[in-house]
């Protein structure tokens, strides 16, 4: 895969990730659909689109993973439920802030060293998230913030699993085929009244069939070609894209606290990435 092709695929995937936040927020803010129905339709439509790829594979059972499917289902359900009371940008910032921190911490537990520079970056990023959660007119509700944080942990697990998948399309298809029925099983226990109009149904299907199924295949196909640092870096663009989309498509405004919080999170994680690259170059043997 050429470098330019990788860049194009990364750009498409990140735009689709941000689109998921925008679509979900538009659907829920307009009360076109409830979050549980949105998630069920999103996962079902994604599964339907990817089903042919699953059926064309001869050895299908080996690709099915309950853990990966559960990670996808938990992420998707928490993502939608949390967005009831979160602005588009704040939700994406919480989601991907937690994703990046979780991936860095995972790396530390698997042999990465925590240098002073990386430790400072983690502290700054954590302070940025805490800043967003401080009491105030624009502070997200604690319950919604906690649910979105859980979505971030689930997405981090889903991303880390993707680096080990040899066939991105079939693996993604299997994950959706496992996640969709799991979401349907969970739905009756967390639903607080189901409703959907035509607009809500169309938005949920758009999120599932295009912004999720297609984008996740792209993401899984990219992960084997990206190191952990690069994979973490590219996802940092999503909160910024989502904030812009929230302003353009949902009429949301950017508060000073949100801008400062985003700056702290991105700067802190950028420090972790920068020091990681520097340390990697110093530790690699000279040729």
Buried (B, 14 or more C-beta within 10 A) or exposed (E): EEEEEBEEBBEBBBBBBBBBBBBBBBBBBEEBBBBBBBBBBBBBBBBBBBEEBBEEBEEBEEBBBEEBBBBBBBBBBBBBBBBBBBBBBBBBBBBBBBBBBBBBBBBBEEEBEBBEBBBBBBEBBBBBBEBBBEEEEBBBEEEBBBBBBBBBBBBBBBBBBBBEBEBBBBBBBBBBBBBBBBBBEBBEEEEEEEEBEEBBBBBBBBBBBBBBBBBBBBBBBBBEBBEBBBBBBBBBBBBBBBBBBBBEBBEBEBBEBBEEBBEBBBEBBBBBBBBBBEBEEEEEEEE
